[in-house]
Amino acid sequence: MGVDSEFHAKFFPILARVASVTAVLMYVFYFPQIIGNLNGHKGDWIQPLVAAVNCTLWVLYGLWRPKKDVPIIIANLPGIVFGGVAAITALI
């Protein structure tokens, strides 16, 4: 195994985990907007809706690959939930 191969073998699993954690955090931070929406301080609905659609597409991509791409699936599932809830609560 060459130096580049060893680097990639160690680096990419770490990169996948860090990227997954930051993606989950990005969508969890819709929570304050959801609370604001429910308290009558309506936020924008289009951006969270587009985020939810985008995350749905990425989850499908991760599921339909020949070898499931678990980091992509895990990173985007919260976006479907929190983006969808943020969009819906902004509209009602």
MARNU-66317 format. One record per atom (N, C-alpha, C): residue in one letter; atom name; x, y, z. Coordinates in nm, 3 decimals. Atoms other than C-alpha are relative to their C-alpha. Layout:
<atoms>
ATOM   segu   margu      east     north        up
ATOM      a      CA         X         Y         Z
...
</atoms>
This chain:
<atoms>
ATOM   segu   margu      east     north        up
ATOM      m       N     0.086    -0.118     0.000
ATOM      m      CA     0.000     0.000     0.000
ATOM      m       C     0.090     0.123     0.000
ATOM      g       N    -0.081    -0.120     0.009
ATOM      g      CA     0.148     0.337    -0.102
ATOM      g       C    -0.041     0.102     0.103
ATOM      v       N     0.027    -0.107    -0.096
ATOM      v      CA     0.160     0.653     0.103
ATOM      v       C    -0.136     0.062    -0.026
ATOM      d       N     0.130    -0.059     0.033
ATOM      d      CA    -0.138     0.801    -0.084
ATOM      d       C    -0.114    -0.092     0.039
ATOM      s       N     0.106     0.096    -0.035
ATOM      s      CA    -0.342     0.484    -0.034
ATOM      s       C    -0.020    -0.006     0.151
ATOM      e       N     0.011     0.002    -0.146
ATOM      e      CA    -0.265     0.478     0.338
ATOM      e       C    -0.068     0.127     0.050
ATOM      f       N     0.061    -0.128    -0.038
ATOM      f      CA    -0.355     0.847     0.367
ATOM      f       C    -0.150    -0.005    -0.027
ATOM      h       N     0.142     0.006     0.035
ATOM      h      CA    -0.685     0.793     0.184
ATOM      h       C    -0.076    -0.098     0.090
ATOM      a       N     0.065     0.100    -0.084
ATOM      a      CA    -0.765     0.483     0.389
ATOM      a       C    -0.027     0.054     0.140
ATOM      k       N     0.019    -0.058    -0.134
ATOM      k      CA    -0.725     0.682     0.713
ATOM      k       C    -0.085     0.127    -0.005
ATOM      f       N     0.061    -0.132     0.006
ATOM      f      CA    -0.851     1.022     0.597
ATOM      f       C    -0.148    -0.004    -0.036
ATOM      f       N     0.137    -0.006     0.049
ATOM      f      CA    -1.174     0.945     0.412
ATOM      f       C    -0.105    -0.047     0.100
ATOM      p       N     0.099     0.032    -0.103
ATOM      p      CA    -1.354     0.764     0.696
ATOM      p       C    -0.018     0.113     0.102
ATOM      i       N     0.009    -0.114    -0.092
ATOM      i      CA    -1.273     1.058     0.924
ATOM      i       C    -0.076     0.114    -0.066
ATOM      l       N     0.070    -0.106     0.074
ATOM      l      CA    -1.386     1.306     0.659
ATOM      l       C    -0.149    -0.030    -0.009
ATOM      a       N     0.141     0.038     0.010
ATOM      a      CA    -1.712     1.114     0.613
ATOM      a       C    -0.072     0.023     0.132
ATOM      r       N     0.064    -0.018    -0.131
ATOM      r      CA    -1.785     1.120     0.987
ATOM      r       C    -0.016     0.148     0.034
ATOM      v       N     0.006    -0.144    -0.029
ATOM      v      CA    -1.703     1.490     1.027
ATOM      v       C    -0.105     0.067    -0.088
ATOM      a       N     0.100    -0.058     0.091
ATOM      a      CA    -1.910     1.581     0.720
ATOM      a       C    -0.141    -0.040     0.042
ATOM      s       N     0.132     0.046    -0.044
ATOM      s      CA    -2.201     1.372     0.850
ATOM      s       C    -0.046     0.076     0.124
ATOM      v       N     0.034    -0.073    -0.123
ATOM      v      CA    -2.191     1.540     1.192
ATOM      v       C    -0.036     0.144    -0.032
ATOM      t       N     0.031    -0.140     0.032
ATOM      t      CA    -2.180     1.891     1.044
ATOM      t       C    -0.130     0.012    -0.079
ATOM      a       N     0.126    -0.003     0.074
ATOM      a      CA    -2.465     1.809     0.805
ATOM      a       C    -0.118    -0.017     0.095
ATOM      v       N     0.107     0.020    -0.098
ATOM      v      CA    -2.679     1.678     1.091
ATOM      v       C    -0.021     0.127     0.082
ATOM      l       N     0.012    -0.124    -0.078
ATOM      l      CA    -2.604     1.990     1.296
ATOM      l       C    -0.065     0.111    -0.082
ATOM      m       N     0.057    -0.103     0.086
ATOM      m      CA    -2.692     2.213     1.000
ATOM      m       C    -0.153    -0.011    -0.001
ATOM      y       N     0.144     0.017     0.006
ATOM      y      CA    -3.041     2.064     0.987
ATOM      y       C    -0.066     0.004     0.137
ATOM      v       N     0.054    -0.009    -0.135
ATOM      v      CA    -3.092     2.035     1.363
ATOM      v       C    -0.022     0.147     0.038
ATOM      f       N     0.015    -0.141    -0.032
ATOM      f      CA    -3.047     2.411     1.377
ATOM      f       C    -0.120     0.066    -0.067
ATOM      y       N     0.133    -0.048     0.040
ATOM      y      CA    -3.383     2.446     1.202
ATOM      y       C    -0.093     0.005     0.121
ATOM      f       N     0.086     0.007    -0.119
ATOM      f      CA    -3.525     2.376     1.548
ATOM      f       C    -0.041     0.139     0.051
ATOM      p       N     0.044    -0.134    -0.045
ATOM      p      CA    -3.519     2.747     1.657
ATOM      p       C    -0.101     0.063    -0.096
ATOM      q       N     0.097    -0.054     0.095
ATOM      q      CA    -3.702     2.842     1.336
ATOM      q       C    -0.135    -0.067     0.019
ATOM      i       N     0.125     0.072    -0.023
ATOM      i      CA    -3.961     2.574     1.403
ATOM      i       C    -0.070     0.054     0.124
ATOM      i       N     0.057    -0.057    -0.123
ATOM      i      CA    -4.014     2.706     1.757
ATOM      i       C    -0.055     0.139    -0.027
ATOM      g       N     0.047    -0.134     0.036
ATOM      g      CA    -4.041     3.061     1.622
ATOM      g       C    -0.127    -0.007    -0.083
ATOM      n       N     0.120     0.016     0.082
ATOM      n      CA    -4.292     2.948     1.360
ATOM      n       C    -0.120    -0.035     0.086
ATOM      l       N     0.110     0.043    -0.086
ATOM      l      CA    -4.503     2.778     1.625
ATOM      l       C    -0.043     0.110     0.096
ATOM      n       N     0.033    -0.112    -0.089
ATOM      n      CA    -4.488     3.093     1.841
ATOM      n       C    -0.048     0.123    -0.076
ATOM      g       N     0.056    -0.110     0.078
ATOM      g      CA    -4.618     3.312     1.558
ATOM      g       C     0.101     0.087    -0.071
ATOM      h       N    -0.105    -0.076     0.069
ATOM      h      CA    -4.285     3.448     1.431
ATOM      h       C     0.043    -0.079    -0.122
ATOM      k       N    -0.018     0.086     0.117
ATOM      k      CA    -4.306     3.290     1.088
ATOM      k       C     0.129     0.031    -0.074
ATOM      g       N    -0.121    -0.009     0.081
ATOM      g      CA    -3.985     3.224     0.901
ATOM      g       C    -0.032    -0.036    -0.144
ATOM      d       N     0.015     0.034     0.140
ATOM      d      CA    -3.929     3.155     0.535
ATOM      d       C    -0.030    -0.149    -0.014
ATOM      w       N     0.035     0.140     0.020
ATOM      w      CA    -4.077     2.829     0.407
ATOM      w       C     0.073    -0.064    -0.118
ATOM      i       N    -0.054     0.056     0.123
ATOM      i      CA    -3.909     2.790     0.068
ATOM      i       C     0.138    -0.065     0.021
ATOM      q       N    -0.135     0.055    -0.019
ATOM      q      CA    -3.548     2.734     0.182
ATOM      q       C    -0.004    -0.133     0.073
ATOM      p       N     0.006     0.131    -0.065
ATOM      p      CA    -3.631     2.457     0.432
ATOM      p       C    -0.067    -0.106    -0.087
ATOM      l       N     0.065     0.096     0.089
ATOM      l      CA    -3.862     2.295     0.175
ATOM      l       C     0.098    -0.052    -0.104
ATOM      v       N    -0.100     0.041     0.099
ATOM      v      CA    -3.588     2.294    -0.088
ATOM      v       C     0.107    -0.088     0.065
ATOM      a       N    -0.098     0.083    -0.072
ATOM      a      CA    -3.345     2.157     0.172
ATOM      a       C    -0.056    -0.141     0.022
ATOM      a       N     0.062     0.131    -0.022
ATOM      a      CA    -3.590     1.875     0.253
ATOM      a       C    -0.005    -0.082    -0.129
ATOM      v       N     0.002     0.070     0.130
ATOM      v      CA    -3.630     1.789    -0.116
ATOM      v       C     0.141    -0.045    -0.037
ATOM      n       N    -0.139     0.033     0.030
ATOM      n      CA    -3.253     1.800    -0.166
ATOM      n       C     0.047    -0.120     0.083
ATOM      c       N    -0.040     0.110    -0.089
ATOM      c      CA    -3.198     1.573     0.134
ATOM      c       C    -0.068    -0.130    -0.038
ATOM      t       N     0.071     0.119     0.046
ATOM      t      CA    -3.462     1.333     0.007
ATOM      t       C     0.072    -0.063    -0.119
ATOM      l       N    -0.072     0.050     0.117
ATOM      l      CA    -3.276     1.304    -0.322
ATOM      l       C     0.132    -0.066     0.040
ATOM      w       N    -0.127     0.059    -0.045
ATOM      w      CA    -2.945     1.241    -0.143
ATOM      w       C    -0.021    -0.131     0.074
ATOM      v       N     0.028     0.126    -0.070
ATOM      v      CA    -3.099     0.975     0.081
ATOM      v       C    -0.033    -0.110    -0.101
ATOM      l       N     0.031     0.099     0.104
ATOM      l      CA    -3.243     0.800    -0.224
ATOM      l       C     0.127    -0.043    -0.072
ATOM      y       N    -0.128     0.032     0.063
ATOM      y      CA    -2.902     0.820    -0.390
ATOM      y       C     0.079    -0.097     0.088
ATOM      g       N    -0.074     0.085    -0.091
ATOM      g      CA    -2.739     0.668    -0.083
ATOM      g       C    -0.060    -0.139     0.014
ATOM      l       N     0.068     0.129    -0.012
ATOM      l      CA    -2.999     0.392    -0.061
ATOM      l       C     0.011    -0.084    -0.127
ATOM      w       N     0.006     0.072     0.127
ATOM      w      CA    -2.998     0.302    -0.430
ATOM      w       C     0.136    -0.034    -0.058
ATOM      r       N    -0.133     0.038     0.049
ATOM      r      CA    -2.622     0.276    -0.475
ATOM      r       C     0.017    -0.151     0.018
ATOM      p       N    -0.022     0.145    -0.017
ATOM      p      CA    -2.501    -0.082    -0.525
ATOM      p       C     0.047    -0.036     0.141
ATOM      k       N    -0.039     0.015    -0.141
ATOM      k      CA    -2.329    -0.051    -0.187
ATOM      k       C    -0.053     0.124     0.071
ATOM      k       N     0.063    -0.115    -0.066
ATOM      k      CA    -2.543     0.170     0.039
ATOM      k       C     0.105     0.094     0.057
ATOM      d       N    -0.093    -0.103    -0.049
ATOM      d      CA    -2.369     0.497     0.128
ATOM      d       C    -0.056     0.054     0.132
ATOM      v       N     0.058    -0.029    -0.132
ATOM      v      CA    -2.450     0.512     0.500
ATOM      v       C     0.030     0.142     0.047
ATOM      p       N    -0.022    -0.139    -0.044
ATOM      p      CA    -2.275     0.847     0.576
ATOM      p       C    -0.090     0.101    -0.070
ATOM      i       N     0.089    -0.092     0.072
ATOM      i      CA    -2.478     1.020     0.304
ATOM      i       C    -0.143    -0.014     0.052
ATOM      i       N     0.135     0.023    -0.050
ATOM      i      CA    -2.799     0.862     0.431
ATOM      i       C    -0.017     0.065     0.137
ATOM      i       N     0.008    -0.054    -0.137
ATOM      i      CA    -2.733     0.952     0.796
ATOM      i       C     0.008     0.153     0.000
ATOM      a       N    -0.018    -0.146     0.003
ATOM      a      CA    -2.622     1.305     0.709
ATOM      a       C    -0.124     0.072    -0.050
ATOM      n       N     0.112    -0.068     0.063
ATOM      n      CA    -2.937     1.381     0.512
ATOM      n       C    -0.137    -0.032     0.058
ATOM      l       N     0.130     0.031    -0.061
ATOM      l      CA    -3.217     1.212     0.708
ATOM      l       C    -0.054     0.114     0.088
ATOM      p       N     0.052    -0.111    -0.080
ATOM      p      CA    -3.240     1.499     0.961
ATOM      p       C    -0.048     0.118    -0.086
ATOM      g       N     0.043    -0.108     0.090
ATOM      g      CA    -3.270     1.743     0.670
ATOM      g       C    -0.140    -0.020    -0.051
ATOM      i       N     0.136     0.029     0.044
ATOM      i      CA    -3.583     1.568     0.551
ATOM      i       C    -0.098     0.036     0.112
ATOM      v       N     0.090    -0.022    -0.114
ATOM      v      CA    -3.740     1.582     0.897
ATOM      v       C    -0.006     0.147     0.037
ATOM      f       N     0.000    -0.137    -0.050
ATOM      f      CA    -3.631     1.925     1.018
ATOM      f       C    -0.034     0.101    -0.110
ATOM      g       N     0.036    -0.089     0.110
ATOM      g      CA    -3.652     2.094     0.676
ATOM      g       C    -0.149    -0.006    -0.029
ATOM      g       N     0.144     0.014     0.024
ATOM      g      CA    -3.999     1.952     0.622
ATOM      g       C    -0.084     0.063     0.109
ATOM      v       N     0.075    -0.058    -0.112
ATOM      v      CA    -4.122     2.049     0.967
ATOM      v       C     0.012     0.152     0.001
ATOM      a       N    -0.018    -0.146     0.004
ATOM      a      CA    -3.973     2.400     0.935
ATOM      a       C    -0.085     0.061    -0.110
ATOM      a       N     0.081    -0.052     0.111
ATOM      a      CA    -4.145     2.449     0.598
ATOM      a       C    -0.149    -0.005     0.035
ATOM      i       N     0.142     0.016    -0.033
ATOM      i      CA    -4.480     2.316     0.720
ATOM      i       C    -0.042     0.098     0.109
ATOM      t       N     0.038    -0.092    -0.109
ATOM      t      CA    -4.480     2.519     1.043
ATOM      t       C     0.005     0.145    -0.045
ATOM      a       N    -0.002    -0.137     0.051
ATOM      a      CA    -4.392     2.833     0.846
ATOM      a       C    -0.125     0.030    -0.081
ATOM      l       N     0.119    -0.019     0.085
ATOM      l      CA    -4.696     2.779     0.624
ATOM      l       C    -0.131    -0.004     0.077
ATOM      i       N     0.128     0.013    -0.072
ATOM      i      CA    -4.957     2.696     0.889
ATOM      i       C    -0.019     0.113     0.100
</atoms>
